[in-house]
C-alpha cells in the first residue's frame, strides 16, 4: 500500500510539473515583439498660408532609456540654462546651439535598438521591439543652412504585440518636456 501511495504521489508530482511546463511554454509563446510607427511633420507658413509638410529623410533611432542617457544629459544642460531667470539670452542660445550640435553628433554613436528613415510622407516604422520596456525615440537630420533637426519622444511601456503610433512635429523644441504620447 505504501509503495502504491508513493508511486501515485510521484506520478501526480510529474503530472503537475508537466502541466506547469506546458502552461509556462504557452504563456511565453504569447509574448510577441512590439512596434512603433509614426509620422514627422513641420508646420510652416508660406505666403501667409499655414501648411503642414512631412519631414522627409529624417533618420529615426529608438533607444532603451539606459542607452539614451548621454543624449538626455545634453537636453538637461539646455533646459537648465533656459530655466535661469537672469540668464544672458545670447549665452543661453549659444549653449543650447552647442548642445544641439553635440546631440546631433552623439545620437548615431549610441547603441540603438532599431533605426529607420522617414519616407516621402514623413512616415517611419520600427519593428521587433522588446515588450515591457519604455523607449526613447530620436530623429535627426542636418537642415540645409540652419541648425540640425532633432525630434524627440518617449514611449509608454510597450505591451506584447503593441503597435504604437506617434505623430511628431519638428516644431516642438528638442529640449521641450519629454511627454509620453
Phi and psi restraints in degrees (value plus and minus 20) as a CYANA .aco file:
   2 UNK   PHI     -84.8   -44.8
   2 UNK   PSI     -60.6   -20.6
   3 UNK   PHI     -83.2   -43.2
   3 UNK   PSI     -61.5   -21.5
   4 UNK   PHI     -83.0   -43.0
   4 UNK   PSI     -64.0   -24.0
   5 UNK   PHI     -83.2   -43.2
   5 UNK   PSI     -62.8   -22.8
   6 UNK   PHI     -82.8   -42.8
   6 UNK   PSI     -62.1   -22.1
   7 UNK   PHI     -85.1   -45.1
   7 UNK   PSI     -64.2   -24.2
   8 UNK   PHI     -85.5   -45.5
   8 UNK   PSI     -59.8   -19.8
   9 UNK   PHI     -82.7   -42.7
   9 UNK   PSI     -63.4   -23.4
  10 UNK   PHI     -83.1   -43.1
  10 UNK   PSI     -61.9   -21.9
  11 UNK   PHI     -84.1   -44.1
  11 UNK   PSI     -62.4   -22.4
  12 UNK   PHI     -83.7   -43.7
  12 UNK   PSI     -60.2   -20.2
  13 UNK   PHI     -84.0   -44.0
  13 UNK   PSI     -65.3   -25.3
  14 UNK   PHI     -84.2   -44.2
  14 UNK   PSI     -61.6   -21.6
  15 UNK   PHI     -82.6   -42.6
  15 UNK   PSI     -62.1   -22.1
  16 UNK   PHI     -84.1   -44.1
  16 UNK   PSI     -61.0   -21.0
  17 UNK   PHI     -85.1   -45.1
  17 UNK   PSI     -61.4   -21.4
  18 UNK   PHI     -85.8   -45.8
  18 UNK   PSI     -60.8   -20.8
  19 UNK   PHI     -83.3   -43.3
  19 UNK   PSI     -64.4   -24.4
  20 UNK   PHI     -82.3   -42.3
  20 UNK   PSI     -62.6   -22.6
  21 UNK   PHI     -83.6   -43.6
  21 UNK   PSI     -60.7   -20.7
  22 UNK   PHI     -85.1   -45.1
  22 UNK   PSI     -61.0   -21.0
  23 UNK   PHI     -85.1   -45.1
  23 UNK   PSI     -64.1   -24.1
  24 UNK   PHI     -82.2   -42.2
  24 UNK   PSI     -60.9   -20.9
  25 UNK   PHI     -85.0   -45.0
  25 UNK   PSI     -60.9   -20.9
  26 UNK   PHI     -84.0   -44.0
  26 UNK   PSI     -65.7   -25.7
  27 UNK   PHI     -84.0   -44.0
  27 UNK   PSI     -64.8   -24.8
  28 UNK   PHI     -84.4   -44.4
  28 UNK   PSI     -54.0   -14.0
  29 UNK   PHI     -88.6   -48.6
  29 UNK   PSI     -40.6    -0.6
  30 UNK   PHI    -101.8   -61.8
  30 UNK   PSI     -31.3     8.7
  31 UNK   PHI     -98.0   -58.0
  31 UNK   PSI     101.5   141.5
  32 UNK   PHI    -149.6  -109.6
  32 UNK   PSI     135.3   175.3
  33 UNK   PHI     -83.0   -43.0
  33 UNK   PSI     133.9   173.9
  34 UNK   PHI    -119.7   -79.7
  34 UNK   PSI     150.6   190.6
  35 UNK   PHI    -164.7  -124.7
  35 UNK   PSI     135.9   175.9
  36 UNK   PHI    -147.7  -107.7
  36 UNK   PSI     109.8   149.8
  37 UNK   PHI    -152.5  -112.5
  37 UNK   PSI     146.4   186.4
  38 UNK   PHI     155.8   195.8
  38 UNK   PSI    -188.5  -148.5
  39 UNK   PHI    -162.1  -122.1
  39 UNK   PSI     120.6   160.6
  40 UNK   PHI    -136.9   -96.9
  40 UNK   PSI     106.5   146.5
  41 UNK   PHI    -149.5  -109.5
  41 UNK   PSI     148.7   188.7
  42 UNK   PHI    -151.9  -111.9
  42 UNK   PSI     115.4   155.4
  43 UNK   PHI    -114.0   -74.0
  43 UNK   PSI     104.7   144.7
  44 UNK   PHI    -154.3  -114.3
  44 UNK   PSI     135.8   175.8
  45 UNK   PHI    -134.2   -94.2
  45 UNK   PSI      96.1   136.1
  46 UNK   PHI    -139.6   -99.6
  46 UNK   PSI     101.0   141.0
  47 UNK   PHI      32.2    72.2
  47 UNK   PSI      25.4    65.4
  48 UNK   PHI      45.2    85.2
  48 UNK   PSI      -5.4    34.6
  49 UNK   PHI    -132.3   -92.3
  49 UNK   PSI      94.8   134.8
  50 UNK   PHI     -90.2   -50.2
  50 UNK   PSI     117.6   157.6
  51 UNK   PHI    -168.1  -128.1
  51 UNK   PSI     133.0   173.0
  52 UNK   PHI    -134.3   -94.3
  52 UNK   PSI     104.0   144.0
  53 UNK   PHI    -140.4  -100.4
  53 UNK   PSI     129.0   169.0
  54 UNK   PHI     -91.0   -51.0
  54 UNK   PSI     128.5   168.5
  55 UNK   PHI    -115.4   -75.4
  55 UNK   PSI      87.9   127.9
  56 UNK   PHI    -109.7   -69.7
  56 UNK   PSI     132.9   172.9
  57 UNK   PHI      38.3    78.3
  57 UNK   PSI      13.5    53.5
  58 UNK   PHI    -108.5   -68.5
  58 UNK   PSI     107.5   147.5
  59 UNK   PHI    -100.6   -60.6
  59 UNK   PSI     102.4   142.4
  60 UNK   PHI    -129.7   -89.7
  60 UNK   PSI     106.1   146.1
  61 UNK   PHI    -136.3   -96.3
  61 UNK   PSI     124.6   164.6
  62 UNK   PHI    -144.5  -104.5
  62 UNK   PSI     109.3   149.3
  63 UNK   PHI    -142.9  -102.9
  63 UNK   PSI     133.8   173.8
  64 UNK   PHI     -89.7   -49.7
  64 UNK   PSI     139.1   179.1
  65 UNK   PHI     -81.5   -41.5
  65 UNK   PSI     -54.2   -14.2
  66 UNK   PHI     -85.0   -45.0
  66 UNK   PSI     -62.0   -22.0
  67 UNK   PHI     -90.5   -50.5
  67 UNK   PSI     -44.5    -4.5
  68 UNK   PHI    -112.6   -72.6
  68 UNK   PSI     -14.3    25.7
  69 UNK   PHI     -73.6   -33.6
  69 UNK   PSI     -65.7   -25.7
  70 UNK   PHI     -81.8   -41.8
  70 UNK   PSI     -55.0   -15.0
  71 UNK   PHI     -86.2   -46.2
  71 UNK   PSI     -65.3   -25.3
  72 UNK   PHI     -82.1   -42.1
  72 UNK   PSI     -53.2   -13.2
  73 UNK   PHI     -83.2   -43.2
  73 UNK   PSI     -57.4   -17.4
  74 UNK   PHI     -87.9   -47.9
  74 UNK   PSI     -58.3   -18.3
  75 UNK   PHI     -81.5   -41.5
  75 UNK   PSI     -66.0   -26.0
  76 UNK   PHI     -83.8   -43.8
  76 UNK   PSI     -55.9   -15.9
  77 UNK   PHI     -77.0   -37.0
  77 UNK   PSI     -66.9   -26.9
  78 UNK   PHI     -91.2   -51.2
  78 UNK   PSI     -61.9   -21.9
  79 UNK   PHI     -78.7   -38.7
  79 UNK   PSI     -64.5   -24.5
  80 UNK   PHI     -81.8   -41.8
  80 UNK   PSI     -61.5   -21.5
  81 UNK   PHI     -84.1   -44.1
  81 UNK   PSI     -61.5   -21.5
  82 UNK   PHI     -95.1   -55.1
  82 UNK   PSI     -39.7     0.3
  83 UNK   PHI    -100.7   -60.7
  83 UNK   PSI     -33.6     6.4
  84 UNK   PHI     -90.0   -50.0
  84 UNK   PSI      99.8   139.8
  85 UNK   PHI     -84.6   -44.6
  85 UNK   PSI     -51.2   -11.2
  86 UNK   PHI    -129.2   -89.2
  86 UNK   PSI       4.2    44.2
  87 UNK   PHI     -91.4   -51.4
  87 UNK   PSI     126.0   166.0
  88 UNK   PHI     -91.7   -51.7
  88 UNK   PSI      99.2   139.2
  89 UNK   PHI     -80.9   -40.9
  89 UNK   PSI     -55.5   -15.5
  90 UNK   PHI     -87.7   -47.7
  90 UNK   PSI     -65.3   -25.3
  91 UNK   PHI     -84.0   -44.0
  91 UNK   PSI     -61.0   -21.0
  92 UNK   PHI     -82.8   -42.8
  92 UNK   PSI     -64.5   -24.5
  93 UNK   PHI     -80.0   -40.0
  93 UNK   PSI     -65.5   -25.5
  94 UNK   PHI     -83.2   -43.2
  94 UNK   PSI     -62.1   -22.1
  95 UNK   PHI     -81.8   -41.8
  95 UNK   PSI     -64.0   -24.0
  96 UNK   PHI     -89.6   -49.6
  96 UNK   PSI     -56.9   -16.9
  97 UNK   PHI     -85.0   -45.0
  97 UNK   PSI     -59.5   -19.5
  98 UNK   PHI     -85.3   -45.3
  98 UNK   PSI     -64.2   -24.2
  99 UNK   PHI     -83.3   -43.3
  99 UNK   PSI     -57.7   -17.7
 100 UNK   PHI     -84.4   -44.4
 100 UNK   PSI     -63.9   -23.9
 101 UNK   PHI     -83.6   -43.6
 101 UNK   PSI     -60.3   -20.3
 102 UNK   PHI     -84.5   -44.5
 102 UNK   PSI     -60.5   -20.5
 103 UNK   PHI     -83.8   -43.8
 103 UNK   PSI     -61.5   -21.5
 104 UNK   PHI     -81.0   -41.0
 104 UNK   PSI     -60.9   -20.9
 105 UNK   PHI     -94.1   -54.1
 105 UNK   PSI     -52.8   -12.8
 106 UNK   PHI     -94.4   -54.4
 106 UNK   PSI     -64.2   -24.2
 107 UNK   PHI     -71.0   -31.0
 107 UNK   PSI     -68.7   -28.7
 108 UNK   PHI     -83.4   -43.4
 108 UNK   PSI     -39.3     0.7
 109 UNK   PHI    -108.9   -68.9
 109 UNK   PSI     -30.9     9.1
 110 UNK   PHI     -98.8   -58.8
 110 UNK   PSI     130.9   170.9
 111 UNK   PHI     -94.5   -54.5
 111 UNK   PSI      77.4   117.4
 112 UNK   PHI     -98.5   -58.5
 112 UNK   PSI     124.9   164.9
 113 UNK   PHI     -95.4   -55.4
 113 UNK   PSI     -57.8   -17.8
 114 UNK   PHI    -179.5  -139.5
 114 UNK   PSI     138.3   178.3
 115 UNK   PHI    -157.3  -117.3
 115 UNK   PSI     137.8   177.8
 116 UNK   PHI    -174.4  -134.4
 116 UNK   PSI     153.2   193.2
 117 UNK   PHI    -150.5  -110.5
 117 UNK   PSI     117.5   157.5
 118 UNK   PHI     -89.1   -49.1
 118 UNK   PSI     125.0   165.0
 119 UNK   PHI    -110.3   -70.3
 119 UNK   PSI    -186.0  -146.0
 120 UNK   PHI     -81.2   -41.2
 120 UNK   PSI     -48.6    -8.6
 121 UNK   PHI    -109.9   -69.9
 121 UNK   PSI     -19.6    20.4
 122 UNK   PHI      62.5   102.5
 122 UNK   PSI      -8.5    31.5
 123 UNK   PHI    -110.3   -70.3
 123 UNK   PSI     129.5   169.5
 124 UNK   PHI    -160.5  -120.5
 124 UNK   PSI     142.4   182.4
 125 UNK   PHI    -168.2  -128.2
 125 UNK   PSI     105.8   145.8
 126 UNK   PHI    -142.3  -102.3
 126 UNK   PSI      99.8   139.8
 127 UNK   PHI    -131.3   -91.3
 127 UNK   PSI     153.6   193.6
 128 UNK   PHI      37.9    77.9
 128 UNK   PSI      24.0    64.0
 129 UNK   PHI    -111.8   -71.8
 129 UNK   PSI     117.5   157.5
 130 UNK   PHI     -84.6   -44.6
 130 UNK   PSI     110.2   150.2
 131 UNK   PHI     -93.9   -53.9
 131 UNK   PSI     151.3   191.3
 132 UNK   PHI      46.0    86.0
 132 UNK   PSI      12.5    52.5
 133 UNK   PHI    -157.2  -117.2
 133 UNK   PSI     137.1   177.1
 134 UNK   PHI    -125.6   -85.6
 134 UNK   PSI     123.9   163.9
 135 UNK   PHI    -145.2  -105.2
 135 UNK   PSI     139.2   179.2
 136 UNK   PHI    -135.8   -95.8
 136 UNK   PSI      99.1   139.1
 137 UNK   PHI    -122.7   -82.7
 137 UNK   PSI     111.5   151.5
 138 UNK   PHI    -153.7  -113.7
 138 UNK   PSI     105.7   145.7
 139 UNK   PHI    -131.2   -91.2
 139 UNK   PSI     113.5   153.5
 140 UNK   PHI    -153.9  -113.9
 140 UNK   PSI     129.4   169.4
 141 UNK   PHI    -182.7  -142.7
 141 UNK   PSI     121.1   161.1
 142 UNK   PHI     -99.0   -59.0
 142 UNK   PSI     101.9   141.9
 143 UNK   PHI    -108.8   -68.8
 143 UNK   PSI     110.4   150.4
 144 UNK   PHI     -83.9   -43.9
 144 UNK   PSI     101.4   141.4
 145 UNK   PHI      58.2    98.2
 145 UNK   PSI     -12.0    28.0
 146 UNK   PHI    -166.7  -126.7
 146 UNK   PSI    -185.9  -145.9
 147 UNK   PHI     -89.8   -49.8
 147 UNK   PSI     137.6   177.6
 148 UNK   PHI     -84.3   -44.3
 148 UNK   PSI     131.9   171.9
 149 UNK   PHI    -107.9   -67.9
 149 UNK   PSI     107.4   147.4
 150 UNK   PHI    -153.2  -113.2
 150 UNK   PSI      95.9   135.9
 151 UNK   PHI    -132.3   -92.3
 151 UNK   PSI     114.5   154.5
 152 UNK   PHI    -153.3  -113.3
 152 UNK   PSI     123.3   163.3
 153 UNK   PHI    -175.9  -135.9
 153 UNK   PSI     135.5   175.5
 154 UNK   PHI    -136.9   -96.9
 154 UNK   PSI     123.1   163.1
 155 UNK   PHI    -111.4   -71.4
 155 UNK   PSI     138.5   178.5
 156 UNK   PHI     -92.7   -52.7
 156 UNK   PSI     155.2   195.2
 157 UNK   PHI     -84.4   -44.4
 157 UNK   PSI     100.2   140.2
 158 UNK   PHI     -97.8   -57.8
 158 UNK   PSI     118.4   158.4
 159 UNK   PHI    -111.8   -71.8
 159 UNK   PSI     143.5   183.5
 160 UNK   PHI     -77.4   -37.4
 160 UNK   PSI     106.2   146.2
 161 UNK   PHI      55.8    95.8
 161 UNK   PSI     -19.2    20.8
 162 UNK   PHI     -85.5   -45.5
 162 UNK   PSI     121.3   161.3
 163 UNK   PHI    -138.6   -98.6
 163 UNK   PSI      77.1   117.1
 164 UNK   PHI    -107.8   -67.8
 164 UNK   PSI     115.3   155.3
 165 UNK   PHI    -134.2   -94.2
 165 UNK   PSI     108.5   148.5
 166 UNK   PHI    -136.7   -96.7
 166 UNK   PSI     118.5   158.5
 167 UNK   PHI    -131.1   -91.1
 167 UNK   PSI      93.9   133.9
 168 UNK   PHI    -135.4   -95.4
 168 UNK   PSI     131.2   171.2
 169 UNK   PHI    -146.2  -106.2
 169 UNK   PSI     116.8   156.8
 170 UNK   PHI     -85.7   -45.7
 170 UNK   PSI     -41.9    -1.9
 171 UNK   PHI     -90.9   -50.9
 171 UNK   PSI     -39.8     0.2
 172 UNK   PHI     -97.6   -57.6
 172 UNK   PSI     109.5   149.5
 173 UNK   PHI     -83.9   -43.9
 173 UNK   PSI     122.0   162.0
 174 UNK   PHI     -85.9   -45.9
 174 UNK   PSI     -38.5     1.5
 175 UNK   PHI    -119.0   -79.0
 175 UNK   PSI     -16.4    23.6
 176 UNK   PHI     -84.5   -44.5
 176 UNK   PSI     155.3   195.3
 177 UNK   PHI     -81.8   -41.8
 177 UNK   PSI     118.8   158.8
 178 UNK   PHI    -104.6   -64.6
 178 UNK   PSI      65.6   105.6
 179 UNK   PHI    -105.7   -65.7
 179 UNK   PSI     112.5   152.5
 180 UNK   PHI     -93.8   -53.8
 180 UNK   PSI     117.5   157.5
